[in-house]
């Protein structure tokens, strides 16, 4: 259920983009091709990829 959890992590980050824990959990759940966007904390990429 990684994709579902990703959607909720992204949603949480839209409310608090400075949450280090949410970024860490999001990174654990992501596919390899999206790790760069997570490391740079590019929330737009994740919102587009995983809309809620």
C-alpha positions as CSV (number, residue, x, y, z in Angstrom):
1,X,0.0,0.0,0.0
2,X,3.0,2.3,-0.7
3,X,1.2,4.4,-3.2
4,X,-1.7,5.2,-0.8
5,X,0.7,6.1,2.0
6,X,2.6,8.3,-0.4
7,X,-0.5,10.3,-1.1
8,X,-1.0,11.0,2.6
9,X,2.6,11.9,3.2
10,X,2.4,14.4,0.3
11,X,-0.8,15.7,1.7
12,X,0.8,16.2,5.1
13,X,3.7,17.9,3.5
14,X,1.4,20.4,1.8
15,X,0.2,21.4,5.3
16,X,3.7,21.4,6.8
17,X,6.5,21.3,4.2
18,X,9.2,21.6,6.9
19,X,8.3,18.2,8.5
20,X,11.5,16.2,8.4
21,X,9.8,13.0,9.5
22,X,7.2,13.2,6.7
23,X,10.0,13.7,4.2
24,X,11.9,10.7,5.6
25,X,8.8,8.4,5.4
26,X,7.9,9.7,2.0
27,X,11.5,8.8,0.8
28,X,11.2,5.3,2.2
29,X,8.0,4.7,0.2
30,X,9.1,6.2,-3.2
31,X,10.2,4.6,-6.4
32,X,13.8,5.2,-7.3
33,X,13.0,7.7,-10.1
34,X,11.4,10.1,-7.6
35,X,14.1,10.1,-4.9
36,X,15.9,13.1,-6.4
37,X,12.7,15.2,-6.1
38,X,12.4,14.1,-2.5
39,X,16.0,14.9,-1.6
40,X,15.5,18.4,-3.1
41,X,12.2,18.6,-1.3
42,X,10.3,19.4,-4.5
43,X,6.8,19.0,-3.4
44,X,5.3,20.0,-6.8
45,X,6.6,16.9,-8.4
46,X,5.0,14.7,-5.8
47,X,1.7,16.5,-5.8
48,X,1.5,16.0,-9.6
49,X,2.6,12.4,-9.4
50,X,0.4,11.4,-6.4
51,X,-2.8,13.6,-6.2
52,X,-5.1,13.0,-3.3
